Amino acid sequence: MTDITEERGTDMALDRQLEVLAVCGVGMGTSLMLKMTAEDALRSLGVEARVENTDLSTARGMSPDVVIGQGMHTGEIADLAPVVITISDFLDKDGLEAQLRERLTAQGWLS
Amino acid sequence: MTSRTDRPLITATDRVTAADWREAARKAAEALVEVGAADTGYPDACVRVVEKNGPYIVLTKGLALVHARPEEGGLAVGVGVTRLAEPVAFGHPDNDPVDLLLAFCTPDPDAHVGTLAGLARSLSGGLADRLRAASDEDDLAGVLKEAVPDD
């Protein structure tokens, strides 16, 4: 097993599942909606990913590849992951997909 | 004590008047208390969620998902829709004003996943517009029932 953290922030393609965290204040309702939107978007992009949802305070102890949350929570999630994405409409799959495509491509995780 | 019901309790209230978002959220959650899905402290807990974390529960244009943690008074899985007579502002940068509130409660963190997942799918499939087009309270309840899986 290689240490996956060594690949963080590099230009290497991921040879494993992308770890994605959907975050909201309570960590069960809104973030679950967001998780489902993210799963749909990642599926459309053909990205193999595991999406979890949680609350802001639990999220601080985690180190996903991508974190997705509300714009108003940006300050609290900004340093959690190499890729931080904020959206205002949790059901906007197309908008999230466009952001994911751009950011994952920039990381070299999507070609 | 918590109990797991076979299917979520569904409730609908229409033409609800609210002076501000607090009253709207409280009334939406109050409907869950009335059907026995949530304890009396739940509405205030739902308001505190927004006070603490901001109006992120306004998850798409015009629609708020009113909820709090299970231990704040969730007795059964319940979903309620509340349609406001006049929309209110939650202070959300993009999704205000809010005219539809979906209130939600669950007795434990796992019991609700199927229900909310179904609700999310329905919302992506235009549930909000179908709720806005409902003719009255019974119609609202019917539309919501169709959107929530039996689990």
Interface residues (C-beta under 8 A of the other chain):
Chain A: C24 G25 V26 M28 G29 T30 L32 M33 L34 M36 T37 D40 L56 Q70 G71 M72 H73 S88 D89 F90 L91 D92 K93
Chain B: V49 K52 N53 G54 P55 Y56 I57 L59 T60 K61 L65 H67 A68 R69 P70 H92 P93 D94 N95 F104 T106 P109 H112 V113 L116 A117 L119 A120 R121 L123 S124
